[in-house]
Amino acid sequence: MNIDNQFKANKLTSIDDLSAVEIEILYEVTIEFWKILQRPNRKVPSLKDLTIANLFFEDSTRTRISFELAEKRLSADIVNFTSSSSSMKKGETLLDTSKNLLAMKIDMVVVRDRHSGTASFLSKKLGIPVINAGDGTNEHPTQSLLDLFTLWAKGLNSDNSKIILIGDVLHSRVAGSSIKLWNKIGFDYELIGPKTIQRKTWTNNPTEVGSKKTIYYSLRIQKERLNKELIPSNEEYHKFFGITSDMTVDNNIYFMHPGPINRGIEIDSLIADNPQSLILNQVEMGVALRMAILYLLGQKKWG
Ligand code: CP
């Protein structure tokens, strides 16, 4: 496959930025980087001439560290930026801050922000590749892409599996990207959760799981975004929508969660730590997937 000709995307602000062919290329490159990550020497010089700014204006553990590791494995120069230690505290706008970074010859930006649309806004204004690391309740495309890659790596695909997405769909940017991705590649899914935290314009066509394997994907209850009246209590949510330790688990059932987990609310520890749980596989695959998207977008500098 000719990557240079067929991978035309120059940003990843949304799943909309990638065609099905580009997702296939992304996964082929991800496999290669995953193999590299199994070696004692996990570093390659692929992006040694690039400088990447990680703009994390909202808290993150997995995504921030995963991007930073991916960039280091690719030998890029990196600058890490948080609003709490910058001149944004003195009132400087996001755009002015970003333009200053650009003046210092930044080649690519990874951004997380609590406002929906930030990544797309920066992409339009800066003219360099921008990767959305989660914007408000809008999208989190690398999370959805790494989740799907995790499933494929386990041999779970649209022919043999169905995803049950459970919980706070309304506030979830992971859901925002995942539904687009699953619709694009034709993965069977169903949405489950309190009606008060679903997206009213999204259609849901429940089908029988039948002989398919079932992937229970629990979303985090987003306490920081949740209007208190939307669910009566954590205890009631857990009772009706939590994955509880009394569930019968077999080889046809898998569990996923984007993290951070609220143990005992969305999922009980016995399930989260069960061998059928893919939660840490998701984290592992995230580094390879992010190396792949950074590598592919990094090629735009020379092309
Ligand atoms: N999955 C995810 O986005 O986790 P963090 O908020 O820790 O980055």
py3Dmol code that shows the C-alpha trace and the ligand (Angstrom):
import py3Dmol

protein = """\
ATOM      1  CA  MET A   1       0.000   0.000   0.000  1.00  0.00           C
ATOM      2  CA  ASN A   2       1.338   3.433  -0.921  1.00  0.00           C
ATOM      3  CA  ILE A   3       0.967   5.393   2.298  1.00  0.00           C
ATOM      4  CA  ASP A   4       2.195   8.710   0.890  1.00  0.00           C
ATOM      5  CA  ASN A   5      -0.415   8.826  -1.869  1.00  0.00           C
ATOM      6  CA  GLN A   6      -3.377   7.453   0.025  1.00  0.00           C
ATOM      7  CA  PHE A   7      -3.050   9.087   3.438  1.00  0.00           C
ATOM      8  CA  LYS A   8      -4.181  12.615   2.589  1.00  0.00           C
ATOM      9  CA  ALA A   9      -5.395  13.773   6.027  1.00  0.00           C
ATOM     10  CA  ASN A  10      -3.404  16.686   7.440  1.00  0.00           C
ATOM     11  CA  LYS A  11      -5.116  16.861  10.833  1.00  0.00           C
ATOM     12  CA  LEU A  12      -7.066  14.702  13.290  1.00  0.00           C
ATOM     13  CA  THR A  13      -9.608  16.951  14.941  1.00  0.00           C
ATOM     14  CA  SER A  14     -12.486  14.519  14.301  1.00  0.00           C
ATOM     15  CA  ILE A  15     -13.103  11.010  12.989  1.00  0.00           C
ATOM     16  CA  ASP A  16     -14.574  12.905   9.998  1.00  0.00           C
ATOM     17  CA  ASP A  17     -10.993  13.770   8.999  1.00  0.00           C
ATOM     18  CA  LEU A  18     -10.222  10.133   8.106  1.00  0.00           C
ATOM     19  CA  SER A  19     -11.629   7.980   5.310  1.00  0.00           C
ATOM     20  CA  ALA A  20     -12.054   4.232   5.786  1.00  0.00           C
ATOM     21  CA  VAL A  21      -8.912   3.713   3.641  1.00  0.00           C
ATOM     22  CA  GLU A  22      -6.942   6.143   5.811  1.00  0.00           C
ATOM     23  CA  ILE A  23      -8.068   4.278   8.941  1.00  0.00           C
ATOM     24  CA  GLU A  24      -6.817   1.057   7.348  1.00  0.00           C
ATOM     25  CA  ILE A  25      -3.446   2.695   6.606  1.00  0.00           C
ATOM     26  CA  LEU A  26      -3.317   4.078  10.149  1.00  0.00           C
ATOM     27  CA  TYR A  27      -3.814   0.556  11.525  1.00  0.00           C
ATOM     28  CA  GLU A  28      -1.153  -0.926   9.234  1.00  0.00           C
ATOM     29  CA  VAL A  29       1.315   1.654  10.539  1.00  0.00           C
ATOM     30  CA  THR A  30       0.115   1.051  14.115  1.00  0.00           C
ATOM     31  CA  ILE A  31       0.954  -2.655  13.784  1.00  0.00           C
ATOM     32  CA  GLU A  32       4.502  -1.759  12.692  1.00  0.00           C
ATOM     33  CA  PHE A  33       4.978   0.592  15.645  1.00  0.00           C
ATOM     34  CA  TRP A  34       3.456  -1.947  18.035  1.00  0.00           C
ATOM     35  CA  LYS A  35       6.128  -4.438  16.857  1.00  0.00           C
ATOM     36  CA  ILE A  36       8.820  -1.810  17.471  1.00  0.00           C
ATOM     37  CA  LEU A  37       7.470  -1.277  20.997  1.00  0.00           C
ATOM     38  CA  GLN A  38       8.088  -4.983  21.746  1.00  0.00           C
ATOM     39  CA  ARG A  39      11.844  -4.560  21.073  1.00  0.00           C
ATOM     40  CA  PRO A  40      14.387  -3.765  23.821  1.00  0.00           C
ATOM     41  CA  ASN A  41      15.218  -0.591  21.844  1.00  0.00           C
ATOM     42  CA  ARG A  42      11.826   1.042  21.411  1.00  0.00           C
ATOM     43  CA  LYS A  43      13.064   4.292  19.886  1.00  0.00           C
ATOM     44  CA  VAL A  44      13.110   5.196  16.168  1.00  0.00           C
ATOM     45  CA  PRO A  45      14.333   8.407  14.506  1.00  0.00           C
ATOM     46  CA  SER A  46      11.181   8.936  12.387  1.00  0.00           C
ATOM     47  CA  LEU A  47      10.275  12.427  13.697  1.00  0.00           C
ATOM     48  CA  LYS A  48      13.713  13.610  14.854  1.00  0.00           C
ATOM     49  CA  ASP A  49      13.363  16.875  12.892  1.00  0.00           C
ATOM     50  CA  LEU A  50       9.938  17.776  14.296  1.00  0.00           C
ATOM     51  CA  THR A  51       8.923  19.775  17.334  1.00  0.00           C
ATOM     52  CA  ILE A  52       5.534  18.957  18.834  1.00  0.00           C
ATOM     53  CA  ALA A  53       3.623  21.051  21.381  1.00  0.00           C
ATOM     54  CA  ASN A  54       1.365  19.208  23.817  1.00  0.00           C
ATOM     55  CA  LEU A  55      -1.257  21.725  24.933  1.00  0.00           C
ATOM     56  CA  PHE A  56      -3.190  20.154  27.791  1.00  0.00           C
ATOM     57  CA  PHE A  57      -5.597  22.764  29.147  1.00  0.00           C
ATOM     58  CA  GLU A  58      -7.623  20.097  30.954  1.00  0.00           C
ATOM     59  CA  ASP A  59      -6.485  17.265  33.257  1.00  0.00           C
ATOM     60  CA  SER A  60      -5.303  14.026  31.679  1.00  0.00           C
ATOM     61  CA  THR A  61      -3.251  11.008  32.700  1.00  0.00           C
ATOM     62  CA  ARG A  62      -3.509   8.388  29.931  1.00  0.00           C
ATOM     63  CA  THR A  63      -3.761  10.624  26.865  1.00  0.00           C
ATOM     64  CA  ARG A  64      -1.080  13.101  27.907  1.00  0.00           C
ATOM     65  CA  ILE A  65       1.472  10.463  28.900  1.00  0.00           C
ATOM     66  CA  SER A  66       0.607   8.279  25.908  1.00  0.00           C
ATOM     67  CA  PHE A  67       1.192  11.136  23.445  1.00  0.00           C
ATOM     68  CA  GLU A  68       4.384  12.170  25.211  1.00  0.00           C
ATOM     69  CA  LEU A  69       5.737   8.615  25.156  1.00  0.00           C
ATOM     70  CA  ALA A  70       4.746   8.203  21.500  1.00  0.00           C
ATOM     71  CA  GLU A  71       6.554  11.435  20.593  1.00  0.00           C
ATOM     72  CA  LYS A  72       9.664  10.404  22.551  1.00  0.00           C
ATOM     73  CA  ARG A  73       9.694   6.952  20.910  1.00  0.00           C
ATOM     74  CA  LEU A  74       9.630   8.771  17.532  1.00  0.00           C
ATOM     75  CA  SER A  75      12.538  11.051  18.627  1.00  0.00           C
ATOM     76  CA  ALA A  76      10.543  14.282  18.237  1.00  0.00           C
ATOM     77  CA  ASP A  77      11.422  17.362  20.271  1.00  0.00           C
ATOM     78  CA  ILE A  78       8.509  18.184  22.570  1.00  0.00           C
ATOM     79  CA  VAL A  79       7.224  21.075  24.623  1.00  0.00           C
ATOM     80  CA  ASN A  80       4.568  20.471  27.256  1.00  0.00           C
ATOM     81  CA  PHE A  81       2.194  23.249  28.076  1.00  0.00           C
ATOM     82  CA  THR A  82      -0.515  23.626  30.710  1.00  0.00           C
ATOM     83  CA  SER A  83      -2.631  26.752  31.138  1.00  0.00           C
ATOM     84  CA  SER A  84      -2.062  26.823  34.923  1.00  0.00           C
ATOM     85  CA  SER A  85       1.642  27.627  34.502  1.00  0.00           C
ATOM     86  CA  SER A  86       1.411  29.956  31.501  1.00  0.00           C
ATOM     87  CA  SER A  87       0.532  33.521  30.557  1.00  0.00           C
ATOM     88  CA  MET A  88      -3.018  32.324  29.873  1.00  0.00           C
ATOM     89  CA  LYS A  89      -3.456  32.868  33.608  1.00  0.00           C
ATOM     90  CA  LYS A  90      -2.746  36.553  32.880  1.00  0.00           C
ATOM     91  CA  GLY A  91      -5.493  36.679  30.267  1.00  0.00           C
ATOM     92  CA  GLU A  92      -3.661  35.749  27.058  1.00  0.00           C
ATOM     93  CA  THR A  93      -6.043  34.110  24.594  1.00  0.00           C
ATOM     94  CA  LEU A  94      -5.650  30.565  23.311  1.00  0.00           C
ATOM     95  CA  LEU A  95      -5.045  31.893  19.806  1.00  0.00           C
ATOM     96  CA  ASP A  96      -2.361  34.373  20.883  1.00  0.00           C
ATOM     97  CA  THR A  97      -0.664  31.671  22.931  1.00  0.00           C
ATOM     98  CA  SER A  98      -0.739  29.272  19.998  1.00  0.00           C
ATOM     99  CA  LYS A  99       0.542  31.871  17.527  1.00  0.00           C
ATOM    100  CA  ASN A 100       3.476  32.522  19.849  1.00  0.00           C
ATOM    101  CA  LEU A 101       4.247  28.801  19.824  1.00  0.00           C
ATOM    102  CA  LEU A 102       4.053  28.857  16.029  1.00  0.00           C
ATOM    103  CA  ALA A 103       6.527  31.753  15.926  1.00  0.00           C
ATOM    104  CA  MET A 104       8.909  29.476  17.829  1.00  0.00           C
ATOM    105  CA  LYS A 105       8.663  26.978  14.921  1.00  0.00           C
ATOM    106  CA  ILE A 106       6.367  24.334  16.337  1.00  0.00           C
ATOM    107  CA  ASP A 107       5.539  21.716  13.677  1.00  0.00           C
ATOM    108  CA  MET A 108       2.523  19.986  15.207  1.00  0.00           C
ATOM    109  CA  VAL A 109       0.065  20.509  18.049  1.00  0.00           C
ATOM    110  CA  VAL A 110      -1.715  18.028  20.298  1.00  0.00           C
ATOM    111  CA  VAL A 111      -4.501  19.750  22.216  1.00  0.00           C
ATOM    112  CA  ARG A 112      -6.930  18.887  24.993  1.00  0.00           C
ATOM    113  CA  ASP A 113      -9.434  21.455  26.168  1.00  0.00           C
ATOM    114  CA  ARG A 114     -12.718  21.564  28.052  1.00  0.00           C
ATOM    115  CA  HIS A 115     -14.359  23.533  25.234  1.00  0.00           C
ATOM    116  CA  SER A 116     -15.858  21.657  22.288  1.00  0.00           C
ATOM    117  CA  GLY A 117     -14.362  22.846  19.000  1.00  0.00           C
ATOM    118  CA  THR A 118     -10.936  23.958  20.273  1.00  0.00           C
ATOM    119  CA  ALA A 119      -8.973  21.516  18.090  1.00  0.00           C
ATOM    120  CA  SER A 120     -10.865  22.473  14.959  1.00  0.00           C
ATOM    121  CA  PHE A 121     -10.446  26.191  15.774  1.00  0.00           C
ATOM    122  CA  LEU A 122      -6.678  25.830  16.195  1.00  0.00           C
ATOM    123  CA  SER A 123      -6.388  23.741  13.057  1.00  0.00           C
ATOM    124  CA  LYS A 124      -8.043  26.486  10.988  1.00  0.00           C
ATOM    125  CA  LYS A 125      -5.912  29.234  12.536  1.00  0.00           C
ATOM    126  CA  LEU A 126      -2.456  27.635  12.737  1.00  0.00           C
ATOM    127  CA  GLY A 127      -1.970  25.856   9.405  1.00  0.00           C
ATOM    128  CA  ILE A 128       0.007  22.974  10.933  1.00  0.00           C
ATOM    129  CA  PRO A 129      -1.266  19.482  11.822  1.00  0.00           C
ATOM    130  CA  VAL A 130      -3.457  19.544  14.941  1.00  0.00           C
ATOM    131  CA  ILE A 131      -4.474  16.403  16.834  1.00  0.00           C
ATOM    132  CA  ASN A 132      -7.510  16.508  19.095  1.00  0.00           C
ATOM    133  CA  ALA A 133      -6.703  14.877  22.448  1.00  0.00           C
ATOM    134  CA  GLY A 134     -10.278  15.474  23.665  1.00  0.00           C
ATOM    135  CA  ASP A 135     -12.365  18.643  23.354  1.00  0.00           C
ATOM    136  CA  GLY A 136     -15.267  19.182  25.728  1.00  0.00           C
ATOM    137  CA  THR A 137     -18.167  16.859  24.959  1.00  0.00           C
ATOM    138  CA  ASN A 138     -17.309  16.791  21.261  1.00  0.00           C
ATOM    139  CA  GLU A 139     -14.698  14.202  20.237  1.00  0.00           C
ATOM    140  CA  HIS A 140     -11.699  12.177  21.360  1.00  0.00           C
ATOM    141  CA  PRO A 141     -10.666  10.559  18.072  1.00  0.00           C
ATOM    142  CA  THR A 142      -7.430   8.837  19.135  1.00  0.00           C
ATOM    143  CA  GLN A 143      -9.270   7.121  22.022  1.00  0.00           C
ATOM    144  CA  SER A 144     -11.884   5.695  19.653  1.00  0.00           C
ATOM    145  CA  LEU A 145      -9.270   4.659  17.112  1.00  0.00           C
ATOM    146  CA  LEU A 146      -7.139   2.898  19.735  1.00  0.00           C
ATOM    147  CA  ASP A 147     -10.229   1.175  21.154  1.00  0.00           C
ATOM    148  CA  LEU A 148     -11.123  -0.251  17.766  1.00  0.00           C
ATOM    149  CA  PHE A 149      -7.517  -1.263  17.138  1.00  0.00           C
ATOM    150  CA  THR A 150      -7.523  -3.067  20.513  1.00  0.00           C
ATOM    151  CA  LEU A 151     -10.566  -5.052  19.429  1.00  0.00           C
ATOM    152  CA  TRP A 152      -9.068  -5.941  16.051  1.00  0.00           C
ATOM    153  CA  ALA A 153      -5.831  -7.035  17.717  1.00  0.00           C
ATOM    154  CA  LYS A 154      -7.948  -9.512  19.744  1.00  0.00           C
ATOM    155  CA  GLY A 155      -9.678 -10.769  16.587  1.00  0.00           C
ATOM    156  CA  LEU A 156     -12.921  -8.981  17.501  1.00  0.00           C
ATOM    157  CA  ASN A 157     -14.515  -7.409  14.436  1.00  0.00           C
ATOM    158  CA  SER A 158     -17.836  -6.387  12.954  1.00  0.00           C
ATOM    159  CA  ASP A 159     -18.531  -9.951  11.751  1.00  0.00           C
ATOM    160  CA  ASN A 160     -18.160 -11.654  15.124  1.00  0.00           C
ATOM    161  CA  SER A 161     -18.796  -8.981  17.768  1.00  0.00           C
ATOM    162  CA  LYS A 162     -21.225  -6.375  19.004  1.00  0.00           C
ATOM    163  CA  ILE A 163     -20.427  -3.397  21.240  1.00  0.00           C
ATOM    164  CA  ILE A 164     -22.798  -2.335  24.026  1.00  0.00           C
ATOM    165  CA  LEU A 165     -21.932   1.274  24.903  1.00  0.00           C
ATOM    166  CA  ILE A 166     -23.155   1.995  28.414  1.00  0.00           C
ATOM    167  CA  GLY A 167     -23.653   5.199  30.318  1.00  0.00           C
ATOM    168  CA  ASP A 168     -23.096   8.922  29.998  1.00  0.00           C
ATOM    169  CA  VAL A 169     -23.297   9.193  26.209  1.00  0.00           C
ATOM    170  CA  LEU A 170     -24.515  12.789  26.461  1.00  0.00           C
ATOM    171  CA  HIS A 171     -21.266  14.166  27.911  1.00  0.00           C
ATOM    172  CA  SER A 172     -18.866  11.661  26.400  1.00  0.00           C
ATOM    173  CA  ARG A 173     -16.453  12.799  23.713  1.00  0.00           C
ATOM    174  CA  VAL A 174     -15.359   9.163  23.428  1.00  0.00           C
ATOM    175  CA  ALA A 175     -18.934   8.350  22.390  1.00  0.00           C
ATOM    176  CA  GLY A 176     -18.848  11.345  20.025  1.00  0.00           C
ATOM    177  CA  SER A 177     -15.927   9.847  18.099  1.00  0.00           C
ATOM    178  CA  SER A 178     -16.787   6.169  18.535  1.00  0.00           C
ATOM    179  CA  ILE A 179     -20.267   6.373  17.044  1.00  0.00           C
ATOM    180  CA  LYS A 180     -18.821   8.118  13.977  1.00  0.00           C
ATOM    181  CA  LEU A 181     -16.095   5.495  13.719  1.00  0.00           C
ATOM    182  CA  TRP A 182     -18.404   2.486  14.175  1.00  0.00           C
ATOM    183  CA  ASN A 183     -20.867   3.902  11.631  1.00  0.00           C
ATOM    184  CA  LYS A 184     -18.017   4.538   9.185  1.00  0.00           C
ATOM    185  CA  ILE A 185     -16.629   1.019   9.322  1.00  0.00           C
ATOM    186  CA  GLY A 186     -19.938  -0.763  10.020  1.00  0.00           C
ATOM    187  CA  PHE A 187     -19.393  -2.125  13.547  1.00  0.00           C
ATOM    188  CA  ASP A 188     -22.601  -3.331  15.245  1.00  0.00           C
ATOM    189  CA  TYR A 189     -23.389  -1.400  18.444  1.00  0.00           C
ATOM    190  CA  GLU A 190     -26.136  -0.534  20.880  1.00  0.00           C
ATOM    191  CA  LEU A 191     -26.439   2.374  23.317  1.00  0.00           C
ATOM    192  CA  ILE A 192     -27.631   1.747  26.877  1.00  0.00           C
ATOM    193  CA  GLY A 193     -27.977   4.139  29.801  1.00  0.00           C
ATOM    194  CA  PRO A 194     -30.289   6.464  31.681  1.00  0.00           C
ATOM    195  CA  LYS A 195     -32.451   8.316  29.137  1.00  0.00           C
ATOM    196  CA  THR A 196     -31.479  11.621  30.766  1.00  0.00           C
ATOM    197  CA  ILE A 197     -27.844  11.217  29.647  1.00  0.00           C
ATOM    198  CA  GLN A 198     -28.350   9.968  26.090  1.00  0.00           C
ATOM    199  CA  ARG A 199     -28.153  12.122  22.947  1.00  0.00           C
ATOM    200  CA  LYS A 200     -31.691  12.662  21.772  1.00  0.00           C
ATOM    201  CA  THR A 201     -30.823  13.042  18.084  1.00  0.00           C
ATOM    202  CA  TRP A 202     -28.872   9.762  17.918  1.00  0.00           C
ATOM    203  CA  THR A 203     -30.756   6.779  16.622  1.00  0.00           C
ATOM    204  CA  ASN A 204     -30.315   3.437  18.289  1.00  0.00           C
ATOM    205  CA  ASN A 205     -31.327   0.253  16.521  1.00  0.00           C
ATOM    206  CA  PRO A 206     -30.901  -2.588  19.009  1.00  0.00           C
ATOM    207  CA  THR A 207     -30.290  -5.916  17.329  1.00  0.00           C
ATOM    208  CA  GLU A 208     -29.980  -9.331  18.890  1.00  0.00           C
ATOM    209  CA  VAL A 209     -26.437 -10.180  19.969  1.00  0.00           C
ATOM    210  CA  GLY A 210     -27.152 -13.706  18.688  1.00  0.00           C
ATOM    211  CA  SER A 211     -24.000 -15.766  18.405  1.00  0.00           C
ATOM    212  CA  LYS A 212     -21.772 -12.680  18.426  1.00  0.00           C
ATOM    213  CA  LYS A 213     -19.265 -11.922  21.160  1.00  0.00           C
ATOM    214  CA  THR A 214     -20.328  -9.020  23.370  1.00  0.00           C
ATOM    215  CA  ILE A 215     -18.101  -6.094  24.269  1.00  0.00           C
ATOM    216  CA  TYR A 216     -19.420  -4.077  27.194  1.00  0.00           C
ATOM    217  CA  TYR A 217     -17.927  -0.594  26.849  1.00  0.00           C
ATOM    218  CA  SER A 218     -18.617   1.441  30.019  1.00  0.00           C
ATOM    219  CA  LEU A 219     -18.334   5.207  29.816  1.00  0.00           C
ATOM    220  CA  ARG A 220     -17.201   7.282  32.740  1.00  0.00           C
ATOM    221  CA  ILE A 221     -19.862   9.128  34.682  1.00  0.00           C
ATOM    222  CA  GLN A 222     -18.574  12.657  34.111  1.00  0.00           C
ATOM    223  CA  LYS A 223     -19.103  14.171  37.511  1.00  0.00           C
ATOM    224  CA  GLU A 224     -17.500  17.453  36.406  1.00  0.00           C
ATOM    225  CA  ARG A 225     -19.981  17.892  33.541  1.00  0.00           C
ATOM    226  CA  LEU A 226     -23.044  16.196  34.990  1.00  0.00           C
ATOM    227  CA  ASN A 227     -25.963  18.272  36.088  1.00  0.00           C
ATOM    228  CA  LYS A 228     -26.834  16.704  39.459  1.00  0.00           C
ATOM    229  CA  GLU A 229     -30.466  16.049  38.552  1.00  0.00           C
ATOM    230  CA  LEU A 230     -29.641  13.849  35.549  1.00  0.00           C
ATOM    231  CA  ILE A 231     -29.077  10.686  37.607  1.00  0.00           C
ATOM    232  CA  PRO A 232     -30.574  10.187  41.073  1.00  0.00           C
ATOM    233  CA  SER A 233     -27.408   8.794  42.675  1.00  0.00           C
ATOM    234  CA  ASN A 234     -24.224   6.853  41.981  1.00  0.00           C
ATOM    235  CA  GLU A 235     -25.732   3.899  43.869  1.00  0.00           C
ATOM    236  CA  GLU A 236     -28.809   3.800  41.638  1.00  0.00           C
ATOM    237  CA  TYR A 237     -26.686   4.173  38.489  1.00  0.00           C
ATOM    238  CA  HIS A 238     -24.503   1.284  39.657  1.00  0.00           C
ATOM    239  CA  LYS A 239     -27.542  -0.882  40.378  1.00  0.00           C
ATOM    240  CA  PHE A 240     -29.131  -0.420  36.948  1.00  0.00           C
ATOM    241  CA  PHE A 241     -26.206   0.293  34.584  1.00  0.00           C
ATOM    242  CA  GLY A 242     -23.021  -0.727  36.403  1.00  0.00           C
ATOM    243  CA  ILE A 243     -21.119  -3.868  35.408  1.00  0.00           C
ATOM    244  CA  THR A 244     -21.405  -5.708  38.697  1.00  0.00           C
ATOM    245  CA  SER A 245     -19.270  -8.487  40.133  1.00  0.00           C
ATOM    246  CA  ASP A 246     -22.163 -10.975  40.078  1.00  0.00           C
ATOM    247  CA  MET A 247     -22.175 -10.984  36.254  1.00  0.00           C
ATOM    248  CA  THR A 248     -21.386 -14.355  34.682  1.00  0.00           C
ATOM    249  CA  VAL A 249     -18.228 -13.869  32.608  1.00  0.00           C
ATOM    250  CA  ASP A 250     -17.075 -16.232  29.869  1.00  0.00           C
ATOM    251  CA  ASN A 251     -14.782 -16.124  26.829  1.00  0.00           C
ATOM    252  CA  ASN A 252     -17.463 -14.499  24.673  1.00  0.00           C
ATOM    253  CA  ILE A 253     -17.678 -11.397  26.842  1.00  0.00           C
ATOM    254  CA  TYR A 254     -15.185  -8.517  27.012  1.00  0.00           C
ATOM    255  CA  PHE A 255     -15.061  -5.286  28.987  1.00  0.00           C
ATOM    256  CA  MET A 256     -13.684  -1.902  27.993  1.00  0.00           C
ATOM    257  CA  HIS A 257     -13.505   1.558  29.562  1.00  0.00           C
ATOM    258  CA  PRO A 258     -11.605   4.666  28.404  1.00  0.00           C
ATOM    259  CA  GLY A 259     -10.533   5.561  31.948  1.00  0.00           C
ATOM    260  CA  PRO A 260     -10.341   7.025  34.439  1.00  0.00           C
ATOM    261  CA  ILE A 261     -12.565   4.373  36.026  1.00  0.00           C
ATOM    262  CA  ASN A 262     -14.982   5.110  38.843  1.00  0.00           C
ATOM    263  CA  ARG A 263     -14.729   1.657  40.445  1.00  0.00           C
ATOM    264  CA  GLY A 264     -17.950   0.536  42.049  1.00  0.00           C
ATOM    265  CA  ILE A 265     -20.008   2.956  39.948  1.00  0.00           C
ATOM    266  CA  GLU A 266     -19.528   2.094  36.247  1.00  0.00           C
ATOM    267  CA  ILE A 267     -17.724  -1.182  36.833  1.00  0.00           C
ATOM    268  CA  ASP A 268     -16.801  -3.335  39.822  1.00  0.00           C
ATOM    269  CA  SER A 269     -13.169  -4.178  40.509  1.00  0.00           C
ATOM    270  CA  LEU A 270     -13.705  -7.922  40.000  1.00  0.00           C
ATOM    271  CA  ILE A 271     -14.767  -7.187  36.406  1.00  0.00           C
ATOM    272  CA  ALA A 272     -12.289  -4.367  35.671  1.00  0.00           C
ATOM    273  CA  ASP A 273      -9.434  -6.644  36.763  1.00  0.00           C
ATOM    274  CA  ASN A 274     -10.854  -9.797  35.133  1.00  0.00           C
ATOM    275  CA  PRO A 275      -8.786 -11.435  32.321  1.00  0.00           C
ATOM    276  CA  GLN A 276     -11.672 -10.616  29.942  1.00  0.00           C
ATOM    277  CA  SER A 277     -11.146  -6.904  30.649  1.00  0.00           C
ATOM    278  CA  LEU A 278      -9.312  -5.063  27.828  1.00  0.00           C
ATOM    279  CA  ILE A 279      -8.847  -1.852  29.800  1.00  0.00           C
ATOM    280  CA  LEU A 280      -5.044  -2.063  30.055  1.00  0.00           C
ATOM    281  CA  ASN A 281      -4.797  -3.418  26.488  1.00  0.00           C
ATOM    282  CA  GLN A 282      -6.457  -0.158  25.418  1.00  0.00           C
ATOM    283  CA  VAL A 283      -3.772   1.830  27.215  1.00  0.00           C
ATOM    284  CA  GLU A 284      -0.974  -0.287  25.708  1.00  0.00           C
ATOM    285  CA  MET A 285      -2.308   0.019  22.151  1.00  0.00           C
ATOM    286  CA  GLY A 286      -2.733   3.766  22.624  1.00  0.00           C
ATOM    287  CA  VAL A 287       1.000   4.443  22.424  1.00  0.00           C
ATOM    288  CA  ALA A 288       1.404   2.552  19.124  1.00  0.00           C
ATOM    289  CA  LEU A 289      -1.709   4.137  17.626  1.00  0.00           C
ATOM    290  CA  ARG A 290      -0.551   7.615  18.607  1.00  0.00           C
ATOM    291  CA  MET A 291       2.917   6.941  17.199  1.00  0.00           C
ATOM    292  CA  ALA A 292       1.218   6.015  13.926  1.00  0.00           C
ATOM    293  CA  ILE A 293      -0.942   9.130  13.651  1.00  0.00           C
ATOM    294  CA  LEU A 294       1.966  11.398  14.674  1.00  0.00           C
ATOM    295  CA  TYR A 295       4.167   9.685  12.083  1.00  0.00           C
ATOM    296  CA  LEU A 296       1.604   9.944   9.276  1.00  0.00           C
ATOM    297  CA  LEU A 297       0.784  13.597   9.969  1.00  0.00           C
ATOM    298  CA  GLY A 298       4.486  14.323  10.470  1.00  0.00           C
ATOM    299  CA  GLN A 299       5.165  13.288   6.864  1.00  0.00           C
ATOM    300  CA  LYS A 300       3.123  16.346   5.730  1.00  0.00           C
ATOM    301  CA  LYS A 301       6.036  18.597   6.685  1.00  0.00           C
ATOM    302  CA  TRP A 302       8.093  17.192   3.862  1.00  0.00           C
ATOM    303  CA  GLY A 303       5.384  16.431   1.432  1.00  0.00           C
TER     304      GLY A 303
END
"""
ligand_1 = """\
8
CP
N -9.096 8.171 28.282
C -8.707 9.418 28.630
O -8.883 10.398 27.893
O -8.089 9.474 29.843
P -7.352 10.759 30.426
O -8.409 11.773 30.733
O -6.605 10.295 31.634
O -6.429 11.264 29.342
"""
view = py3Dmol.view(width=600, height=400)
view.addModel(protein, "pdb")
view.setStyle({"model": 0}, {"cartoon": {"style": "trace"}})
view.addModel(ligand_1, "xyz")
view.setStyle({"model": 1}, {"stick": {}})
view.zoomTo()
view.show()
